[in-house]
Amino acid sequence: MRLKTKFSLEVILLISLIGMVSIIAVLNTKQVQDSFLDLSAQTMPTWDALKDMRLANSLMLSSTLEVLILQDTINNQGDEFGVSDHEEQIENKIYEMETAKSLFSESFTRYTILMEKNFPESNIYLNDISKNWNDLVIISSKMIRLNTNGNNAKEVLALKNDFEDSGQLLNQNIFSANSFIEPQVKSSQAVVSSLVDNTTTQILIVLNIFIGASLGFKYFITKSISRPLIKLRKTAHKIAEGEFIKTEMKGN
């Protein structure tokens, strides 16, 4: 085999290696990208919706209780000094309550759509979350209305306990829904990690194969080059020792 042909084969082997590594990298990168897209499209938005619902719950709880405190301050105040400031604070807190209602409504709608689309068999927390929130809003409005009159302290206190229980139940149901999403995220992360490991392993295997084949080709090329040189050296050594090549001549 000519030397040029041997080097050409080695170049072809190198190009084949680059092509194989590129194909493996592209295919596995596509799979990793798809897994990340699934993770982003399914689990992360659902987590965000649950986080917003929990924020709305906290805002409703704190704002309602602050309104009750401000109302008690106004009812117990003997003069009108500072009443306007407290009333302004109450208006701000009521605005925060309306903001919490809007936030919960939007995030709950988002959560419902995502669950029906991605996890239709596991929509087990929707009704409980909706009921807890509705109870929270109703009790909040009733407490504020009764407390405004200032003559229903016992009833307001009883409603306050129910109000806090509803908020706690809502947080528990949101946490349970969140606990359902967490294994889905871990599963997607495990798939991505496995794909990365497989890609690394495949590339290492291809590289090892190339190194072995390359060493084999180099050994073959080196042998093919050195063999005639060794033969030529032996012949020259024999000539130097006076051992000439004799050729028989045939006459007529």
Solvent accessible surface area in square Angstrom, and as a share of the most:
residue,aa,sasa,rsa
1,M,139,0.62
2,R,184,0.67
3,L,82,0.41
4,K,153,0.65
5,T,60,0.35
6,K,8,0.04
7,F,100,0.42
8,S,49,0.32
9,L,61,0.30
10,E,28,0.13
11,V,82,0.47
12,I,100,0.51
13,L,42,0.21
14,L,79,0.39
15,I,110,0.56
16,S,52,0.33
17,L,16,0.08
18,I,98,0.50
19,G,30,0.29
20,M,98,0.44
21,V,36,0.20
22,S,53,0.34
23,I,104,0.53
24,I,27,0.14
25,A,34,0.26
26,V,99,0.57
27,L,109,0.54
28,N,13,0.07
29,T,85,0.49
30,K,112,0.47
31,Q,90,0.40
32,V,26,0.15
33,Q,98,0.44
34,D,55,0.29
35,S,15,0.10
36,F,103,0.43
37,L,105,0.52
38,D,75,0.39
39,L,17,0.09
40,S,61,0.39
41,A,63,0.49
42,Q,63,0.28
43,T,3,0.02
44,M,77,0.35
45,P,39,0.25
46,T,0,0.00
47,W,67,0.24
48,D,62,0.32
49,A,0,0.00
50,L,3,0.02
51,K,127,0.54
52,D,27,0.14
53,M,0,0.00
54,R,93,0.34
55,L,104,0.52
56,A,0,0.00
57,N,0,0.00
58,S,53,0.34
59,L,46,0.23
60,M,0,0.00
61,L,34,0.17
62,S,49,0.32
63,S,1,0.00
64,T,0,0.00
65,L,47,0.24
66,E,68,0.31
67,V,0,0.00
68,L,12,0.06
69,I,110,0.56
70,L,21,0.11
71,Q,17,0.08
72,D,62,0.32
73,T,53,0.31
74,I,39,0.20
75,N,68,0.35
76,N,126,0.65
77,Q,54,0.24
78,G,87,0.84
79,D,87,0.45
80,E,151,0.68
81,F,170,0.71
82,G,23,0.22
83,V,26,0.15
84,S,79,0.51
85,D,82,0.43
86,H,41,0.18
87,E,83,0.37
88,E,104,0.46
89,Q,80,0.36
90,I,19,0.10
91,E,117,0.52
92,N,80,0.41
93,K,42,0.18
94,I,69,0.35
95,Y,154,0.59
96,E,56,0.25
97,M,11,0.05
98,E,85,0.38
99,T,61,0.35
100,A,0,0.00
101,K,55,0.23
102,S,73,0.47
103,L,45,0.22
104,F,6,0.03
105,S,66,0.43
106,E,88,0.40
107,S,0,0.00
108,F,43,0.18
109,T,73,0.42
110,R,71,0.26
111,Y,2,0.01
112,T,31,0.18
113,I,104,0.53
114,L,25,0.12
115,M,1,0.00
116,E,99,0.44
117,K,155,0.66
118,N,32,0.17
119,F,14,0.06
120,P,85,0.53
121,E,132,0.59
122,S,16,0.10
123,N,44,0.22
124,I,112,0.57
125,Y,45,0.17
126,L,22,0.11
127,N,126,0.64
128,D,66,0.34
129,I,0,0.00
130,S,34,0.22
131,K,125,0.53
132,N,13,0.07
133,W,20,0.07
134,N,78,0.40
135,D,44,0.23
136,L,0,0.00
137,V,31,0.18
138,I,113,0.57
139,I,24,0.12
140,S,1,0.01
141,S,50,0.32
142,K,73,0.31
143,M,0,0.00
144,I,24,0.12
145,R,141,0.51
146,L,26,0.13
147,N,13,0.06
148,T,81,0.47
149,N,94,0.48
150,G,41,0.40
151,N,132,0.67
152,N,43,0.22
153,A,78,0.61
154,K,179,0.76
155,E,79,0.36
156,V,14,0.08
157,L,109,0.54
158,A,56,0.44
159,L,23,0.12
160,K,70,0.30
161,N,81,0.42
162,D,71,0.37
163,F,0,0.00
164,E,74,0.33
165,D,77,0.40
166,S,13,0.08
167,G,0,0.00
168,Q,108,0.48
169,L,89,0.44
170,L,0,0.00
171,N,51,0.26
172,Q,91,0.40
173,N,28,0.15
174,I,0,0.00
175,F,128,0.53
176,S,39,0.25
177,A,0,0.00
178,N,37,0.19
179,S,46,0.30
180,F,51,0.21
181,I,0,0.00
182,E,69,0.31
183,P,71,0.45
184,Q,60,0.27
185,V,6,0.04
186,K,121,0.51
187,S,62,0.40
188,S,26,0.17
189,Q,97,0.43
190,A,62,0.48
191,V,73,0.42
192,V,17,0.09
193,S,60,0.39
194,S,54,0.35
195,L,26,0.13
196,V,75,0.43
197,D,83,0.43
198,N,68,0.35
199,T,23,0.13
200,T,72,0.42
201,T,72,0.42
202,Q,71,0.32
203,I,40,0.20
204,L,99,0.49
205,I,91,0.46
206,V,12,0.07
207,L,67,0.33
208,N,99,0.51
209,I,110,0.56
210,F,35,0.15
211,I,91,0.46
212,G,44,0.42
213,A,34,0.26
214,S,12,0.08
215,L,112,0.56
216,G,39,0.38
217,F,60,0.25
218,K,102,0.43
219,Y,143,0.54
220,F,98,0.41
221,I,10,0.05
222,T,84,0.49
223,K,87,0.37
224,S,24,0.15
225,I,76,0.38
226,S,33,0.21
227,R,147,0.54
228,P,76,0.48
229,L,108,0.54
230,I,77,0.39
231,K,148,0.63
232,L,117,0.58
233,R,164,0.60
234,K,120,0.51
235,T,48,0.28
236,A,55,0.43
237,H,110,0.49
238,K,100,0.42
239,I,81,0.41
240,A,86,0.67
241,E,118,0.53
242,G,42,0.41
243,E,100,0.45
244,F,138,0.58
245,I,142,0.72
246,K,187,0.79
247,T,108,0.63
248,E,157,0.70
249,M,172,0.77
250,K,190,0.80
251,G,73,0.70
252,N,210,1.08
